[in-house]
């Protein structure tokens, strides 16, 4: 399962807020909601967040194995 816990820590240490992401960087409120609920995001959005926050992908998201992961 992909979780966005690192995003919230990265955001906390940046000069940005969810408000500035929405107002200044045009990140949609639905994207913020997906981050809060650990819902899937596309790679373009991940790229945008990395660019805005000047961070790596690992500072946005993390993979944690889960019993609910799809069996391959």
Z-matrix of the N, CA and C atoms (Angstrom, degrees):
N
C 1 1.445
C 2 1.526 1 108.38
N 3 1.303 2 115.76 1 133.81
C 4 1.464 3 121.40 2 175.37
C 5 1.526 4 107.75 3 -86.09
N 6 1.330 5 115.67 4 129.52
C 7 1.459 6 120.81 5 176.03
C 8 1.529 7 108.70 6 -121.97
N 9 1.300 8 115.69 7 152.17
C 10 1.462 9 121.50 8 -177.13
C 11 1.519 10 112.21 9 -108.63
N 12 1.316 11 117.39 10 24.13
C 13 1.457 12 121.67 11 177.20
C 14 1.530 13 111.64 12 -55.35
N 15 1.341 14 118.87 13 -42.62
C 16 1.472 15 118.28 14 178.34
C 17 1.536 16 113.34 15 -60.63
N 18 1.334 17 117.26 16 -32.13
C 19 1.465 18 120.63 17 178.68
C 20 1.521 19 110.90 18 -57.57
N 21 1.330 20 116.60 19 -45.87
C 22 1.463 21 120.50 20 -176.10
C 23 1.519 22 111.13 21 -65.58
N 24 1.322 23 117.21 22 -36.74
C 25 1.462 24 120.77 23 176.52
C 26 1.535 25 110.38 24 -68.75
N 27 1.321 26 116.99 25 -42.61
C 28 1.467 27 121.60 26 177.83
C 29 1.525 28 110.14 27 -62.23
N 30 1.319 29 116.35 28 -44.63
C 31 1.466 30 120.60 29 179.01
C 32 1.529 31 110.50 30 -61.73
N 33 1.300 32 117.37 31 -41.76
C 34 1.466 33 122.52 32 -179.30
C 35 1.530 34 111.30 33 -59.59
N 36 1.340 35 116.69 34 -35.37
C 37 1.464 36 121.24 35 -178.21
C 38 1.527 37 113.08 36 -90.35
N 39 1.310 38 117.69 37 1.47
C 40 1.467 39 121.31 38 179.88
C 41 1.527 40 109.90 39 -100.74
N 42 1.320 41 115.02 40 177.68
C 43 1.470 42 119.71 41 176.09
C 44 1.528 43 111.20 42 -89.25
N 45 1.323 44 116.81 43 1.94
C 46 1.462 45 121.96 44 -178.93
C 47 1.525 46 111.27 45 -94.17
N 48 1.318 47 114.98 46 160.83
C 49 1.465 48 122.94 47 173.33
C 50 1.523 49 107.28 48 -134.03
N 51 1.311 50 116.73 49 172.07
C 52 1.470 51 117.48 50 175.27
C 53 1.530 52 109.74 51 -61.16
N 54 1.327 53 116.46 52 -34.62
C 55 1.467 54 120.56 53 178.31
C 56 1.529 55 110.88 54 -61.75
N 57 1.334 56 117.81 55 -47.58
C 58 1.471 57 119.62 56 -179.04
C 59 1.523 58 111.58 57 -69.81
N 60 1.326 59 117.06 58 -31.69
C 61 1.470 60 118.52 59 175.72
C 62 1.527 61 110.47 60 -61.50
N 63 1.328 62 115.45 61 -41.15
C 64 1.467 63 120.14 62 -179.69
C 65 1.527 64 111.01 63 -74.02
N 66 1.319 65 117.65 64 -51.13
C 67 1.466 66 122.08 65 -173.15
C 68 1.529 67 113.71 66 -75.73
N 69 1.319 68 117.60 67 -44.73
C 70 1.467 69 120.60 68 -173.90
C 71 1.525 70 114.23 69 -93.23
N 72 1.328 71 115.96 70 -28.49
C 73 1.469 72 119.33 71 -173.68
C 74 1.530 73 112.99 72 -114.31
N 75 1.314 74 116.21 73 1.09
C 76 1.471 75 122.55 74 175.19
C 77 1.526 76 113.91 75 59.78
N 78 1.332 77 115.80 76 33.53
C 79 1.465 78 120.88 77 169.97
C 80 1.524 79 105.41 78 -80.92
N 81 1.313 80 117.07 79 128.58
C 82 1.468 81 119.39 80 -174.35
C 83 1.530 82 111.83 81 -71.66
N 84 1.307 83 115.06 82 153.85
C 85 1.464 84 119.77 83 176.87
C 86 1.528 85 110.46 84 -64.53
N 87 1.322 86 117.17 85 -28.49
C 88 1.471 87 119.47 86 176.98
C 89 1.536 88 110.71 87 -68.34
N 90 1.316 89 117.50 88 -32.39
C 91 1.464 90 120.69 89 175.37
C 92 1.523 91 110.44 90 -66.66
N 93 1.321 92 116.80 91 -42.16
C 94 1.466 93 120.67 92 176.64
C 95 1.529 94 109.67 93 -60.94
N 96 1.317 95 116.47 94 -40.43
C 97 1.460 96 121.18 95 177.91
C 98 1.531 97 110.96 96 -63.57
N 99 1.334 98 117.42 97 -40.76
C 100 1.468 99 121.13 98 177.22
C 101 1.522 100 110.60 99 -62.89
N 102 1.320 101 117.03 100 -39.77
C 103 1.465 102 120.67 101 176.97
C 104 1.522 103 110.72 102 -62.63
N 105 1.320 104 116.71 103 -41.92
C 106 1.468 105 121.16 104 179.64
C 107 1.526 106 111.59 105 -63.42
N 108 1.334 107 115.93 106 -36.42
C 109 1.465 108 121.17 107 -174.25
C 110 1.524 109 113.94 108 -100.24
N 111 1.339 110 116.76 109 8.60
C 112 1.469 111 122.16 110 -179.18
C 113 1.525 112 112.00 111 54.40
N 114 1.309 113 116.27 112 41.53
C 115 1.462 114 122.42 113 176.98
C 116 1.535 115 108.58 114 -90.50
N 117 1.330 116 118.60 115 157.67
C 118 1.463 117 121.06 116 -177.38
C 119 1.540 118 113.39 117 -61.78
N 120 1.339 119 114.67 118 141.52
C 121 1.467 120 122.76 119 173.16
C 122 1.514 121 108.04 120 -123.34
N 123 1.319 122 116.77 121 153.39
C 124 1.463 123 118.28 122 177.77
C 125 1.525 124 110.60 123 -83.93
N 126 1.305 125 116.25 124 163.24
C 127 1.465 126 120.89 125 -174.90
C 128 1.525 127 112.45 126 -66.51
N 129 1.320 128 118.16 127 -27.46
C 130 1.463 129 120.87 128 176.96
C 131 1.527 130 109.91 129 -64.24
N 132 1.312 131 117.11 130 -41.45
C 133 1.463 132 121.38 131 178.50
C 134 1.527 133 110.37 132 -65.70
N 135 1.327 134 117.35 133 -42.82
C 136 1.469 135 121.61 134 177.30
C 137 1.530 136 109.04 135 -60.26
N 138 1.321 137 116.76 136 -43.78
C 139 1.461 138 121.77 137 178.05
C 140 1.531 139 110.58 138 -59.40
N 141 1.323 140 117.10 139 -46.08
C 142 1.467 141 121.71 140 179.71
C 143 1.526 142 110.96 141 -60.46
N 144 1.321 143 116.89 142 -44.45
C 145 1.465 144 120.31 143 -179.74
C 146 1.527 145 111.21 144 -64.64
N 147 1.325 146 116.96 145 -40.67
C 148 1.468 147 120.63 146 177.09
C 149 1.531 148 110.83 147 -62.11
N 150 1.318 149 116.59 148 -41.33
C 151 1.465 150 121.43 149 179.65
C 152 1.524 151 110.48 150 -65.67
N 153 1.322 152 116.61 151 -47.65
C 154 1.469 153 121.85 152 -178.28
C 155 1.530 154 110.69 153 -62.87
N 156 1.320 155 116.81 154 -44.23
C 157 1.461 156 121.39 155 -175.64
C 158 1.525 157 113.13 156 -91.41
N 159 1.333 158 115.81 157 -1.75
C 160 1.465 159 122.06 158 179.83
C 161 1.538 160 110.59 159 51.07
N 162 1.339 161 114.20 160 58.22
C 163 1.461 162 119.83 161 -176.01
C 164 1.521 163 110.54 162 -142.36
N 165 1.318 164 115.82 163 174.70
C 166 1.462 165 121.33 164 177.91
C 167 1.533 166 110.05 165 -90.71
N 168 1.315 167 115.79 166 167.81
C 169 1.463 168 121.56 167 178.31
C 170 1.534 169 110.17 168 -59.33
N 171 1.325 170 117.03 169 -37.76
C 172 1.473 171 120.98 170 -179.73
C 173 1.527 172 112.06 171 -63.74
N 174 1.319 173 116.89 172 -19.45
C 175 1.459 174 120.49 173 177.40
C 176 1.536 175 111.82 174 -88.93
N 177 1.332 176 115.80 175 0.69
C 178 1.469 177 122.19 176 178.22
C 179 1.527 178 110.50 177 -110.36
N 180 1.340 179 116.39 178 -42.53
C 181 1.456 180 119.16 179 -174.14
C 182 1.516 181 111.22 180 -145.56
N 183 1.340 182 114.53 181 164.60
C 184 1.454 183 121.98 182 -178.07
C 185 1.523 184 108.51 183 -146.94
N 186 1.319 185 115.74 184 143.85
C 187 1.464 186 120.41 185 174.80
C 188 1.522 187 108.86 186 -94.95
N 189 1.311 188 115.54 187 128.00
C 190 1.464 189 122.24 188 175.76
C 191 1.525 190 106.99 189 -125.29
N 192 1.336 191 118.39 190 119.52
C 193 1.461 192 119.90 191 177.98
C 194 1.529 193 110.73 192 -56.10
N 195 1.325 194 114.71 193 143.91
C 196 1.458 195 119.78 194 -176.51
C 197 1.518 196 109.89 195 -141.54
N 198 1.315 197 116.04 196 149.43
C 199 1.468 198 120.88 197 175.61
C 200 1.520 199 111.91 198 -65.74
N 201 1.317 200 117.20 199 -19.10
C 202 1.469 201 120.65 200 -178.49
C 203 1.529 202 112.42 201 -92.40
N 204 1.346 203 117.35 202 1.63
C 205 1.469 204 120.12 203 176.39
C 206 1.527 205 109.90 204 -62.06
N 207 1.313 206 115.06 205 145.42
C 208 1.462 207 121.46 206 178.82
C 209 1.531 208 109.78 207 -63.63
N 210 1.310 209 116.76 208 135.66
C 211 1.470 210 121.76 209 177.35
C 212 1.525 211 108.16 210 -74.84
N 213 1.324 212 115.59 211 131.80
C 214 1.472 213 120.42 212 -178.71
C 215 1.504 214 111.04 213 -99.08
